[in-house]
Amino acid sequence: MEHVTIAPSILYVGTPVALLATENPDGSANLAPMSSAWALGQVVVLGLGAEGQTAANLAERPDLTINFPGPDHWPAVERLAPLTGRDPVPASKPRFQYEPEKFAAAGLTPAPAELVGSPVVAECPLQLEATAAAVRRDAGEEFVIVEARVLRVHADPDVVVPGTQHVDPTRWSPLIYNFRHYFGLGEELGHSFRSETPRVWRSAPSKGL
Ligand SMILES: Cc1cc2nc3c(=O)[nH]c(=O)nc-3n(C[C@H](O)[C@H](O)[C@H](O)COP(=O)(O)O)c2cc1C
């Protein structure tokens, strides 16, 4: 395989979209789409622009919810895309507009969480309640890195293997942000040796038979 050297302006190689609900100074909820998130055990590490309202909220008030929309929710996510909860809009966000009512602007529904003050997004099949255990600047001072400790997980029963604690990967499908384009997942290709929900008849590697 021959490769060319390129200088892409973004490196979003395809990660799930999450909607972060955080608490504004006046107690109202902010809601922001993001995709720079990954899980380490029960901690989700979040990468946030330092000038956004979400980063400002988490530096002062640790309660948050991390909500995972499915592929059908991409228009609601994109309605949030040009909005910020920061007033005035920072100079670094020239194409953004201030919006204090993000849930209404997106057409999404806030519902009370059980352990934290920030609401969950009712339409999202997976909702994590969490607390920001650490909030720090990145080495370049441009971003904020948040370690969000997950306190409780809520799942639509349709994506849970009945009678277990497992999410069924054949029923749950995240919304993927792939170089600023939205995708769902394709068919299952296989599973990790550590999977607790294997579908051996579908995903065993082919032996060429
Ligand atoms: C699909 C999608 C993914 C995004 N991923 C991130 C991200 O990982 N980190 C981030 O800081 N901003 C990300 N953004 C941009 C934020 O949503 C944007 O900066 C927004 O203004 C933040 O809102 P806030 O200022 O109210 O916090 C993403 C936007 C979209 C639409």
The ligand as an SDF file (V2000), in Angstrom:
LIG
                    3D

 31 33  0  0  0  0  0  0  0  0999 V2000
  -20.6760   16.0420   16.3960 C   0  0  0  0  0  0  0  0  0  0  0  0
  -19.8670   17.0740   17.1200 C   0  0  0  0  0  0  0  0  0  0  0  0
  -18.7600   16.6970   17.8510 C   0  0  0  0  0  0  0  0  0  0  0  0
  -18.0260   17.6490   18.5620 C   0  0  0  0  0  0  0  0  0  0  0  0
  -16.9690   17.2300   19.3240 N   0  0  0  0  0  0  0  0  0  0  0  0
  -16.3940   18.1130   20.1710 C   0  0  0  0  0  0  0  0  0  0  0  0
  -15.4230   17.6760   21.1190 C   0  0  0  0  0  0  0  0  0  0  0  0
  -15.0980   16.5110   21.1940 O   0  0  0  0  0  0  0  0  0  0  0  0
  -14.8940   18.6020   21.9770 N   0  0  0  0  0  0  0  0  0  0  0  0
  -15.2840   19.9150   21.9230 C   0  0  0  0  0  0  0  0  0  0  0  0
  -14.8000   20.7230   22.7290 O   0  0  0  0  0  0  0  0  0  0  0  0
  -16.1820   20.3550   21.0190 N   0  0  0  0  0  0  0  0  0  0  0  0
  -16.7490   19.4850   20.1710 C   0  0  0  0  0  0  0  0  0  0  0  0
  -17.7080   19.9220   19.2930 N   0  0  0  0  0  0  0  0  0  0  0  0
  -18.0090   21.3560   19.2360 C   0  0  0  0  0  0  0  0  0  0  0  0
  -18.8760   21.8080   20.4040 C   0  0  0  0  0  0  0  0  0  0  0  0
  -20.1400   21.1940   20.3580 O   0  0  0  0  0  0  0  0  0  0  0  0
  -19.0160   23.3260   20.3110 C   0  0  0  0  0  0  0  0  0  0  0  0
  -17.7740   23.9020   20.6480 O   0  0  0  0  0  0  0  0  0  0  0  0
  -20.1050   23.9180   21.1950 C   0  0  0  0  0  0  0  0  0  0  0  0
  -20.1210   25.2940   20.9980 O   0  0  0  0  0  0  0  0  0  0  0  0
  -19.8970   23.6580   22.6500 C   0  0  0  0  0  0  0  0  0  0  0  0
  -21.0130   24.2200   23.3360 O   0  0  0  0  0  0  0  0  0  0  0  0
  -20.8220   25.0360   24.6720 P   0  0  0  0  0  0  0  0  0  0  0  0
  -19.9700   26.2320   24.3380 O   0  0  0  0  0  0  0  0  0  0  0  0
  -22.2070   25.4110   25.0630 O   0  0  0  0  0  0  0  0  0  0  0  0
  -20.1350   24.1290   25.6210 O   0  0  0  0  0  0  0  0  0  0  0  0
  -18.4080   19.0080   18.5280 C   0  0  0  0  0  0  0  0  0  0  0  0
  -19.5120   19.3790   17.7600 C   0  0  0  0  0  0  0  0  0  0  0  0
  -20.2420   18.4330   17.0740 C   0  0  0  0  0  0  0  0  0  0  0  0
  -21.4410   18.8600   16.2830 C   0  0  0  0  0  0  0  0  0  0  0  0
  1  2  1  0
  2  3  1  0
  2 30  2  0
  3  4  2  0
  4  5  1  0
  4 28  1  0
  5  6  2  0
  6  7  1  0
  6 13  1  0
  7  8  2  0
  7  9  1  0
  9 10  1  0
 10 11  2  0
 10 12  1  0
 12 13  2  0
 13 14  1  0
 14 15  1  0
 14 28  1  0
 15 16  1  0
 16 17  1  0
 16 18  1  0
 18 19  1  0
 18 20  1  0
 20 21  1  0
 20 22  1  0
 22 23  1  0
 23 24  1  0
 24 25  2  0
 24 26  1  0
 24 27  1  0
 28 29  2  0
 29 30  1  0
 30 31  1  0
M  END
$$$$
